[in-house]
Amino acid sequence: MKELTGISAQCRHDVTDRVQQPAADRARAGLWRHGWQRYVSSVIVLCAWQAASWGGIIPPRILSSPLQILQTGWGLVGDGTLPANLEISLLRASAGLGLAVVVGVVLALVAGLSRVGENIVDAPLQVVRTLPALALVPLFILWFGIGEWPKILLVALGAMFPVYLNLHKGIRAVDPKLMEMASILGLSRWATIRFVVIPGAMPDFLIGLRFAVGISWLMLVVAEQVNAESGIGHMMMDAQDFLRTDIILVGLVIYGVLGLVSDQVVRFLETRLLSWRPASERNA
């Protein structure tokens, strides 16, 4: 009897493997198929762009070809121009984003945890948020000079608002029952913030951080094109004076790649910090 039971279990196991294996193969094949299909349109655009450049339809002074952009970028890497400017831009963006996160989190906590704090903080921030960044450039130069501080503060100013707005919304959306439970358990103010408010508002904060990362690169473009002596934006402005569209497009590609990489970093943080949430909510 035991032998029959063992044989039956082995048969079921073999059948299950045979059924699941094709399904797994189909899943991998589907992933591969859809994985490369999403890039087909981009490859077609690049090929058409290159063909139009070879055919003289697109003059090089108007728009350089993809191969020319690649060649120029390699040359800028070889002579050290691109790495040096890229390092400066990364430092400015990182400093501005870090300052924006600190200030945005502090202001969101003040406004989100107290009605009085919201009345004091929220209205002025909403006014400043509507001001165009370019209009503030002359004031920042007068206040902070032409060094690094105006550029860092411009990045921080633009990136702060997504952090503040989303975290403020997340704090206000924390379940009141959780706050009541924390009060019943006798948690202190700081413990309630640490163990109830911050975890509850973390998804909204990470959404705001993703927006802030993208805005920090946009603000960096503005900052580096005003009284800058280094950086990717400065490199692009110099290229504009000499009608070097290939260098300008190299700078745009660098900005795009940096934005994509930084966004992926934040998404990785989401998977780590929100591992306690159901998978369906993390992928939403």
C-alpha positions in Angstrom: 0.0 0.0 0.0 2.8 2.4 0.9 4.5 1.5 -2.4 1.3 2.4 -4.3 1.0 5.6 -2.4 4.6 6.5 -3.3 4.1 5.7 -6.9 0.9 7.8 -7.1 2.6 10.8 -5.4 5.5 10.5 -7.9 3.1 10.3 -10.8 1.3 13.5 -9.6 4.7 15.2 -9.2 5.7 14.3 -12.7 2.4 15.5 -14.2 2.6 18.7 -12.3 6.2 19.3 -13.5 5.1 18.6 -17.1 2.2 21.0 -16.8 4.1 23.8 -15.0 7.3 23.6 -17.2 5.5 24.7 -20.4 3.8 27.4 -18.5 7.1 28.7 -17.2 8.6 28.5 -20.6 5.7 30.4 -22.1 6.1 33.1 -19.4 9.8 33.5 -20.1 9.1 33.6 -23.8 6.4 36.2 -23.3 8.7 38.3 -21.1 11.4 38.1 -23.8 9.0 38.9 -26.6 7.4 41.9 -24.9 10.7 43.0 -23.4 12.3 43.7 -26.8 9.1 44.8 -28.5 8.9 47.9 -26.3 12.2 49.1 -27.8 11.3 48.5 -31.4 9.7 52.0 -31.9 12.8 53.7 -30.4 15.1 51.8 -32.7 13.0 52.6 -35.7 13.1 56.4 -34.8 16.8 56.3 -34.4 17.3 54.5 -37.8 15.0 56.9 -39.5 16.8 59.9 -37.9 20.2 58.5 -39.0 18.9 57.8 -42.6 17.5 61.4 -42.8 20.9 62.8 -41.7 22.8 60.7 -44.3 20.3 61.7 -47.0 20.8 65.4 -46.2 17.1 65.9 -45.1 18.3 67.0 -41.7 21.3 69.4 -41.8 24.0 68.7 -39.2 23.8 72.4 -38.0 20.1 71.9 -37.2 20.2 68.4 -35.7 23.2 66.1 -35.5 22.8 62.4 -36.3 22.8 59.7 -33.6 26.2 58.5 -34.8 27.6 62.0 -34.6 26.2 62.4 -31.1 27.7 59.1 -30.0 31.1 60.0 -31.5 31.0 63.4 -29.8 30.1 62.0 -26.5 32.9 59.5 -26.7 35.3 62.3 -27.5 34.1 64.4 -24.6 34.7 61.4 -22.3 38.2 60.9 -23.8 39.3 64.5 -23.2 37.8 64.6 -19.7 35.3 67.3 -20.4 32.2 65.3 -19.8 33.4 63.5 -16.6 34.4 66.8 -15.0 31.2 68.6 -15.8 29.1 65.5 -14.9 30.7 65.4 -11.4 29.9 69.0 -10.8 26.3 68.6 -11.9 25.9 65.5 -9.7 27.2 67.3 -6.7 24.8 70.3 -7.2 21.8 68.0 -7.8 22.6 65.8 -4.8 23.1 68.8 -2.5 19.9 70.5 -3.7 17.8 67.4 -3.4 19.1 66.5 0.0 18.4 70.0 1.3 14.9 69.8 -0.3 14.1 66.5 1.4 15.2 67.8 4.8 13.3 71.1 4.6 10.2 69.5 3.0 10.0 66.7 5.6 10.3 69.2 8.5 7.7 71.6 7.1 5.3 68.7 6.3 5.6 67.4 9.8 4.9 70.9 11.2 1.9 71.5 9.0 0.6 67.9 9.1 0.7 67.3 12.8 -0.8 70.6 14.0 -3.6 72.8 12.7 -1.7 75.8 14.0 1.4 74.7 12.1 -0.6 74.3 8.9 -2.0 77.8 9.3 1.5 79.2 9.7 3.4 77.1 7.1 1.0 76.1 4.3 -0.2 79.5 3.0 3.3 81.0 2.4 4.5 77.8 0.7 1.5 77.8 -1.6 2.4 81.4 -2.6 6.0 80.6 -3.2 5.2 77.5 -5.1 3.4 79.5 -7.8 6.4 81.7 -8.5 8.3 80.9 -11.7 11.8 79.7 -11.1 13.4 82.0 -13.8 11.9 85.0 -12.1 13.8 84.1 -8.9 17.2 83.8 -10.5 18.1 87.5 -10.3 17.1 87.7 -6.7 19.1 84.6 -5.8 22.2 86.1 -7.6 21.8 89.3 -5.6 21.3 87.5 -2.3 23.8 84.7 -2.6 26.2 85.8 -5.3 27.3 83.9 -8.4 28.9 80.9 -6.7 27.4 77.5 -6.0 24.8 78.5 -3.4 22.3 80.0 -5.9 22.4 76.9 -8.0 22.0 74.5 -5.1 19.2 76.6 -3.6 17.3 76.8 -6.9 17.4 73.0 -7.2 16.3 72.7 -3.5 13.4 75.2 -4.0 11.9 73.3 -6.9 12.4 69.8 -5.4 11.0 70.8 -2.0 7.4 71.2 -2.9 6.6 67.7 -4.1 8.1 66.3 -0.9 6.2 68.7 1.2 2.8 68.3 -0.6 2.8 64.5 -0.8 4.1 64.0 2.8 1.6 66.5 4.1 -1.2 64.6 2.3 0.1 61.3 3.6 0.2 62.5 7.2 -3.3 63.9 7.0 -4.5 60.5 5.6 -3.1 58.4 8.4 -6.0 56.2 9.8 -7.4 58.0 12.9 -8.0 54.6 14.5 -4.3 54.1 14.5 -3.7 57.4 16.2 -6.4 56.6 18.8 -4.8 53.2 19.4 -1.4 54.9 19.9 -3.0 57.2 22.5 -4.6 54.3 24.3 -1.3 52.5 24.5 0.3 55.6 26.0 2.8 56.2 23.2 4.7 59.5 23.5 4.4 62.2 20.8 7.7 61.1 19.2 6.9 57.4 19.4 3.6 58.0 17.7 5.3 60.0 14.9 8.0 57.3 14.5 5.9 54.1 14.7 2.5 55.3 13.3 2.7 58.6 11.3 5.9 58.0 9.4 5.1 54.4 8.3 1.6 55.4 7.3 2.8 58.4 5.3 5.8 56.7 3.7 4.1 55.7 0.4 3.1 59.3 -0.2 6.5 60.5 0.7 8.2 58.2 -1.8 5.8 59.4 -4.5 6.8 63.0 -3.7 10.5 61.9 -3.7 10.1 60.5 -7.2 8.6 63.8 -8.4 11.3 65.7 -6.5 14.1 63.8 -8.2 12.8 64.6 -11.7 12.2 68.3 -10.8 15.8 68.6 -9.4 17.2 67.8 -12.8 14.9 70.3 -14.5 15.9 73.0 -12.0 19.6 72.1 -12.5 19.3 72.8 -16.2 18.0 76.3 -15.3 20.6 76.9 -12.6 23.6 75.8 -14.7 22.7 78.1 -17.6 23.0 81.2 -15.4 26.5 82.5 -14.5 27.9 78.9 -14.4 31.5 78.1 -15.2 31.1 74.3 -15.1 28.4 71.6 -15.3 26.5 69.9 -18.1 24.3 73.0 -18.5 27.3 75.2 -18.9 28.8 72.8 -21.4 25.5 73.1 -23.4 25.5 76.9 -23.3 29.1 77.0 -24.7 28.0 74.6 -27.4 25.1 76.9 -28.3 27.6 79.8 -29.0 29.4 77.6 -31.5 26.3 76.0 -33.0 27.4 72.5 -31.8 24.1 70.7 -31.7 25.9 67.4 -31.2 27.2 68.6 -27.8 23.8 70.1 -26.8 22.2 66.7 -27.6 24.9 64.9 -25.6 24.0 67.0 -22.6 20.3 66.3 -23.1 21.0 62.5 -23.3 23.0 62.8 -20.1 20.2 64.6 -18.3 17.7 62.0 -19.5 19.9 59.1 -18.4 20.5 60.7 -15.0 16.8 61.2 -14.5 16.0 57.6 -15.5 18.7 56.1 -13.2 17.7 58.3 -10.2 14.0 57.3 -10.7 15.0 53.7 -10.7 16.9 54.2 -7.4 13.8 55.7 -5.8 11.7 52.7 -7.1 14.2 50.4 -5.5 13.8 52.2 -2.2 10.0 51.7 -2.5 10.4 48.0 -2.8 12.6 48.0 0.3 10.8 50.5 2.5 7.3 49.2 1.6 8.0 45.5 1.7 5.3 45.2 4.4 2.6 46.2 2.0 0.8 43.7 -0.3 2.5 43.2 -3.7 -0.6 44.4 -5.5 -0.4 47.8 -3.7 3.4 48.1 -4.2 2.9 47.6 -8.0 0.0 49.9 -8.3 
